Amino acid sequence: MSEEKKEELKEETVQDEKSETITNEASEQNELIQLKQQIEELEKERDSWKDKFLRKAAEFENYKKRVENEQLALINYAAESFIRNLLPVIDDFERSLKHFNDAQDINSIKTGIELIYNKFIKILTDFGVKKIESVGQPFDVHFHEAIMQKEDHNNPPHTVLEEIEKGYMLKDKVIRFAKVIVSSDHQTQEQENV
């Protein structure tokens, strides 16, 4: 091969390499532009998700505060309807007390107090409060508090003989145990006497 041809080949190779380098550079620049566009799109998407997250976090904080305020209001004013229902009873008592000294007939006073008492008991019943029936019932630690035992041969042992203080339940929960006197075990009393 002649020198000229060698030179031509060299020149072609160099031009091919230059052309390839230019093509590679153009390809790399295109790839770089595409990557930059992808980065911009991902940053926009990230910012969008971040904004949504911050909004949801703020909404949740507002929700928590609202629920806390509602719960506080519920706790602070839970007895409102009960108290509102008791106010007429207080009004009746005040009217009775106002006319107490003027009353000539003790039976009218008694009748008035019984009416107020019945009104009061009805309100308690409407709210789920009921008396624990004790006298004549077997002693039950779930409802009664024995403050004394008394010998009684007419009733079986551990029977409630007297009620010193009434017990009350609110729906299915005891809110005050009945204080009672209970009949003692006859056999224990007889053994102690021997």
C-alpha positions, 0 to 999 in steps of 0.5 A: 500500500502506498503512502498516500493510501495510508494517509487517506486511511489515516485521515478517514480513520481520524475523521471517523473517530472525530465523527464518532466522538461528535456523535458520542458527545451529542448522544451523551448531551441528549442523554444528559438533557433527558436525565435533567428532564427526568430529575426535574419531573421527579423533583416536581412529583416529590414536591407535590407529594411533600405538599400533600403530606404536609396538608394531610399532616396539618388536617390530622393535627386540626382533627386531633385538636377538634376531637380533644376539644369535643372530648373536653366539652363532653367531659365538662358538660356530661351532666348538663342534661341531668342537671337540667332535669333536676332544676324543676325539682329544686324549684319545687323545693324552693316553692315549698320552703317559701310557703312552709311557715304559712302552711296550716295543715301538716298533711299538705306539707307531707303531700307536697314533699312526697310529690317532689320526692316522686318527681326526683325519683322519676328523673333518676329512674329516667337516667338509669338510676335504680334502688337496690332492693335489700330487705329480705334478700340474701346478703350479696357482697356485690350489692351490700355492705354489712355493717352489723350482724344480728341474731334472728331466728325468723330468717335464714342466716345471711339475710338482710334484716334492715337497710341503714342506707339505701344502695343505688345502681346506675344502669348495671354498675353499683354506684353506692352499696346498700349498708345493711344489718344481716342475720347471723349464722344460727349455728355459729351463735349456738356454738359460741354459747356452748 
